[in-house]
Amino acid sequence: MELKIYNPQADGFLQKIDWNFEELKSEITNKANDYMSLVYTPDQMKEAKKDRAALRKFITALEDKRKEIKKQVMIPYTDFEEKEKELISIVNQAVSNIDTQIKAYDESIRQEKLEKVKEIYAKTIGGLADIVTFDKIFKESWLNVSTTLKSITNEITEVRDKIDNDLVVINADTSPYAYEMKEEYLKNFDLTAAVNKKQQLEETAKKKALFEEQQRQEEAQRKQQLEEEAKKIASAGKEETEPNDQVPVQKTRTTGERTLAITFRCVVKEHNFEEANMKLNILKKACEEFEIIKQEEM
């Protein structure tokens, strides 16, 4: 099968379109130079618009002629192109039929090789099959025709030995993060990533311990402050007493003025401890007798 062109022959194709290019170029250049040197006054704007319209009309005439020539030149080519594409379509139908069969054959060969690779994996991976699954280490390149079964066996063996050695290192680690190390390692069988995970957890634990110690100290200080403030309130209004072996002297009323005993309950928040203590001291001075019966932290 061969495509043959009967008409035109090789030397019969249109080589060049002959037209008065040089003549027009000279005339147009001179005319354009004249227009480019013109300076129109405001009174000449009407003439300027006429000149612009005339030049644009000439441009349109040139473009219309170019399109006409192109259309005429393209007529035989367009006809040839349509028929050529029709032939291509016929041939592609045959190509498609053959291509489908070739792809089906290639896929069957790949599936046969895949089964052989799985057999190699099962024999080679040993006791690691539960954690090193076939899908985790499988490579599409193993199914290429150029990749031999021997090279695949060697590659799976190297993977197995590396993982075995890495797990020995991880299992020998006595840190409290051995589980996390192994969990990280089994994601991509990357020992460096597993070690980095342990170091990250250790660093976090140190920071957490420092934080908790700081919190504990702050809580102890706060509790001590509360106790001191509570003691101040408890001692507010109380007379200083003699040692325990002496009998306290009762205050006596010096006048016949009527007295009043007042019992009340006061709940004070921590930020008001100091103010409450001051108020109690004032109250103490106004009382014949003053006694805090009970004090408790809520």
C-alpha positions as CSV (number, residue, x, y, z in Angstrom):
1,M,0.0,0.0,0.0
2,E,1.4,3.4,-1.0
3,L,-0.1,6.8,-1.4
4,K,0.5,8.2,-4.9
5,I,-0.1,11.8,-6.0
6,Y,-1.0,12.0,-9.7
7,N,-1.8,15.7,-10.0
8,P,-0.1,17.9,-9.4
9,Q,3.4,16.4,-9.7
10,A,6.2,17.5,-7.4
11,D,7.1,20.4,-9.6
12,G,3.5,21.1,-10.4
13,F,2.5,22.5,-6.9
14,L,2.0,26.2,-6.6
15,Q,5.5,27.5,-5.8
16,K,4.7,31.2,-5.6
17,I,1.9,33.7,-6.1
18,D,3.0,36.4,-8.5
19,W,1.6,39.8,-7.8
20,N,2.7,43.5,-7.9
21,F,4.3,43.5,-4.5
22,E,7.2,45.7,-5.2
23,E,5.1,48.2,-7.2
24,L,2.6,48.4,-4.3
25,K,5.2,48.6,-1.7
26,S,6.9,51.6,-3.3
27,E,3.6,53.4,-3.8
28,I,2.3,52.6,-0.3
29,T,5.6,53.6,1.3
30,N,5.7,57.0,-0.4
31,K,2.0,57.6,0.5
32,A,2.4,56.5,4.1
33,N,5.5,58.8,4.5
34,D,3.4,61.7,3.3
35,Y,0.7,61.0,5.8
36,M,3.2,60.5,8.6
37,S,4.6,63.9,8.0
38,L,1.2,65.6,8.0
39,V,0.1,67.7,11.0
40,Y,-3.6,68.4,11.1
41,T,-4.9,71.6,12.6
42,P,-8.2,71.6,14.5
43,D,-9.9,73.0,11.4
44,Q,-8.6,70.1,9.4
45,M,-10.0,67.3,11.6
46,K,-12.7,66.6,8.9
47,E,-10.1,65.9,6.3
48,A,-8.1,63.9,8.8
49,K,-11.0,61.6,9.4
50,K,-11.5,61.1,5.6
51,D,-7.8,60.3,5.2
52,R,-8.0,57.7,8.0
53,A,-11.1,56.1,6.5
54,A,-9.4,55.9,3.1
55,L,-6.3,54.2,4.5
56,R,-8.4,51.7,6.5
57,K,-10.5,50.9,3.4
58,F,-7.3,50.1,1.6
59,I,-6.2,47.8,4.4
60,T,-9.5,46.0,4.3
61,A,-9.1,45.5,0.5
62,L,-5.7,44.0,1.0
63,E,-6.9,41.6,3.7
64,D,-10.0,40.6,1.7
65,K,-7.7,39.7,-1.2
66,R,-5.4,37.7,1.0
67,K,-8.3,35.6,2.4
68,E,-9.6,35.0,-1.1
69,I,-6.3,33.7,-2.3
70,K,-5.8,31.5,0.7
71,K,-9.3,30.0,0.2
72,Q,-8.5,29.2,-3.4
73,V,-5.1,27.7,-2.5
74,M,-6.6,25.6,0.3
75,I,-9.4,24.1,-1.8
76,P,-7.4,21.2,-3.2
77,Y,-5.6,20.7,0.1
78,T,-8.8,20.6,2.1
79,D,-10.2,18.0,-0.2
80,F,-7.0,15.9,0.1
81,E,-7.0,16.2,3.9
82,E,-10.6,15.0,4.3
83,K,-9.9,11.9,2.2
84,E,-6.6,11.2,3.9
85,K,-8.3,11.3,7.3
86,E,-10.9,8.9,6.1
87,L,-8.2,6.4,5.2
88,I,-6.5,6.9,8.6
89,S,-9.9,6.1,10.3
90,I,-10.1,2.8,8.4
91,V,-6.6,1.8,9.3
92,N,-7.1,2.7,13.0
93,Q,-10.0,0.3,13.2
94,A,-7.6,-2.5,12.3
95,V,-4.9,-1.2,14.7
96,S,-7.4,-1.0,17.5
97,N,-8.3,-4.7,17.0
98,I,-4.7,-5.8,17.1
99,D,-3.9,-3.5,20.0
100,T,-6.7,-4.9,22.2
101,Q,-5.3,-8.4,21.7
102,I,-1.7,-7.4,22.4
103,K,-2.7,-5.6,25.6
104,A,-4.8,-8.6,26.8
105,Y,-1.8,-10.9,26.1
106,D,0.6,-8.5,28.0
107,E,-1.8,-8.4,30.9
108,S,-2.0,-12.2,31.1
109,I,1.8,-12.4,31.2
110,R,1.9,-9.8,34.0
111,Q,-0.7,-11.8,36.0
112,E,1.3,-15.0,35.6
113,K,4.4,-13.2,36.7
114,L,2.5,-11.7,39.6
115,E,1.6,-15.1,40.9
116,K,5.2,-16.3,40.7
117,V,6.3,-13.2,42.6
118,K,3.8,-13.9,45.3
119,E,5.1,-17.5,45.6
120,I,8.7,-16.1,45.9
121,Y,7.5,-13.6,48.6
122,A,5.7,-16.4,50.6
123,K,8.9,-18.6,50.5
124,T,11.3,-15.8,51.3
125,I,9.6,-13.5,53.8
126,G,9.3,-16.2,56.5
127,G,7.8,-15.3,59.9
128,L,7.5,-11.6,59.0
129,A,4.5,-12.2,56.8
130,D,2.1,-10.8,59.3
131,I,3.8,-7.4,59.6
132,V,5.6,-7.2,56.2
133,T,2.6,-7.8,53.9
134,F,3.0,-8.3,50.2
135,D,1.3,-5.1,49.3
136,K,3.7,-3.1,51.5
137,I,6.8,-4.1,49.6
138,F,5.5,-4.9,46.1
139,K,6.8,-2.9,43.2
140,E,5.2,-2.5,39.8
141,S,8.6,-2.8,38.2
142,W,8.8,-6.4,39.3
143,L,6.2,-7.2,36.6
144,N,8.3,-5.7,33.8
145,V,9.7,-8.3,31.3
146,S,13.2,-7.0,31.9
147,T,13.0,-7.7,35.7
148,T,14.1,-11.3,36.5
149,L,12.7,-13.6,39.2
150,K,16.2,-13.9,40.6
151,S,16.6,-10.2,41.1
152,I,13.1,-10.1,42.7
153,T,14.1,-12.9,45.1
154,N,17.3,-11.0,46.1
155,E,15.4,-7.8,46.7
156,I,12.8,-9.5,48.9
157,T,15.6,-11.3,50.8
158,E,17.3,-7.9,51.4
159,V,14.1,-6.4,52.7
160,R,13.5,-9.4,55.1
161,D,17.0,-9.3,56.5
162,K,17.0,-5.5,57.0
163,I,13.6,-5.6,58.8
164,D,14.8,-8.5,61.0
165,N,17.9,-6.6,62.0
166,D,15.9,-3.4,62.7
167,L,13.4,-5.2,64.9
168,V,16.3,-6.7,66.9
169,V,17.5,-3.1,67.6
170,I,14.0,-1.9,68.5
171,N,13.2,-4.9,70.7
172,A,16.5,-4.4,72.6
173,D,15.5,-0.8,73.5
174,T,14.5,-0.5,77.1
175,S,12.9,2.9,77.0
176,P,9.2,3.2,77.9
177,Y,8.5,4.1,74.3
178,A,9.6,0.8,72.7
179,Y,6.0,0.2,71.6
180,E,5.7,3.6,69.9
181,M,9.0,3.0,68.2
182,K,7.9,-0.3,66.7
183,E,4.5,1.2,65.7
184,E,6.3,4.0,63.8
185,Y,8.8,1.6,62.3
186,L,6.1,-0.7,60.9
187,K,4.5,2.1,58.9
188,N,7.3,2.3,56.4
189,F,10.1,0.1,57.9
190,D,12.2,3.2,58.5
191,L,14.5,2.7,61.6
192,T,15.6,6.4,61.6
193,A,11.9,7.5,61.8
194,A,11.4,5.1,64.7
195,V,14.4,6.5,66.6
196,N,13.3,10.0,65.9
197,K,9.8,9.1,67.3
198,K,11.4,7.9,70.6
199,Q,13.5,11.0,70.9
200,Q,10.5,13.2,70.3
201,L,8.5,11.3,73.0
202,E,11.3,11.6,75.4
203,E,11.7,15.3,74.9
204,T,7.9,15.7,75.3
205,A,8.0,13.7,78.6
206,K,10.8,15.9,79.9
207,K,8.9,19.1,79.1
208,K,5.8,17.6,80.7
209,A,7.6,16.7,83.9
210,L,9.0,20.2,84.2
211,F,5.6,21.7,83.6
212,E,3.9,19.4,86.2
213,E,6.6,20.2,88.8
214,Q,6.1,23.9,88.2
215,Q,2.4,23.5,88.6
216,R,2.9,21.5,91.8
217,Q,5.1,24.3,93.2
218,E,2.7,27.0,92.3
219,E,-0.2,25.0,93.9
220,A,1.9,24.5,97.1
221,Q,2.6,28.3,97.2
222,R,-1.0,29.1,96.6
223,K,-2.1,26.7,99.4
224,Q,0.4,28.2,101.8
225,Q,-0.8,31.6,101.0
226,L,-4.4,30.6,101.6
227,E,-3.5,29.1,105.0
228,E,-1.6,32.3,106.0
229,E,-4.6,34.5,105.0
230,A,-6.9,32.1,106.9
231,K,-4.8,32.4,110.0
232,K,-4.9,36.2,109.7
233,I,-8.7,36.1,109.6
234,A,-8.9,33.6,112.5
235,S,-6.7,35.8,114.7
236,A,-8.6,39.0,113.8
237,G,-10.3,40.6,116.9
238,K,-8.8,38.1,119.4
239,E,-7.1,39.5,122.5
240,E,-3.5,38.4,123.1
241,T,-3.7,35.8,125.9
242,E,-1.3,35.0,128.7
243,P,0.4,31.6,128.8
244,N,-2.0,28.6,129.3
245,D,-1.3,28.3,133.0
246,Q,-2.9,31.7,133.7
247,V,-6.6,32.4,134.0
248,P,-7.8,35.0,131.5
249,V,-9.3,38.1,133.0
250,Q,-12.9,38.7,132.0
251,K,-13.8,42.2,130.8
252,T,-16.5,43.8,133.0
253,R,-19.1,46.3,132.1
254,T,-18.4,49.6,133.7
255,T,-21.8,51.2,133.1
256,G,-25.4,50.2,133.2
257,E,-25.7,50.8,129.4
258,R,-27.8,48.2,127.5
259,T,-25.6,45.8,125.4
260,L,-26.5,43.7,122.4
261,A,-24.9,40.3,121.4
262,I,-24.8,39.8,117.5
263,T,-24.1,36.5,115.8
264,F,-23.4,36.5,112.1
265,R,-21.8,34.3,109.4
266,C,-19.4,35.8,106.9
267,V,-18.1,34.1,103.7
268,V,-15.1,35.8,102.2
269,K,-13.3,35.1,98.9
270,E,-9.6,34.9,98.7
271,H,-9.0,38.2,97.0
272,N,-11.0,39.9,99.9
273,F,-9.1,38.3,102.8
274,E,-7.1,41.5,103.6
275,E,-10.1,43.8,103.5
276,A,-12.2,41.4,105.7
277,N,-9.4,41.3,108.2
278,M,-9.4,45.1,108.4
279,K,-13.2,45.2,108.9
280,L,-13.0,42.6,111.7
281,N,-10.4,44.7,113.5
282,I,-12.7,47.7,113.3
283,L,-15.6,45.6,114.6
284,K,-13.4,44.2,117.4
285,K,-12.7,47.8,118.8
286,A,-16.4,48.5,118.9
287,C,-17.3,45.3,120.9
288,E,-17.1,44.7,124.6
289,E,-16.4,41.1,123.8
290,F,-15.4,39.5,120.4
291,E,-15.0,35.8,119.6
292,I,-14.7,33.9,116.3
293,I,-16.5,30.7,117.1
294,K,-15.7,28.6,114.0
295,Q,-13.6,29.1,110.8
296,E,-13.5,26.7,107.9
297,E,-12.2,26.7,104.3
298,M,-15.0,26.1,101.7
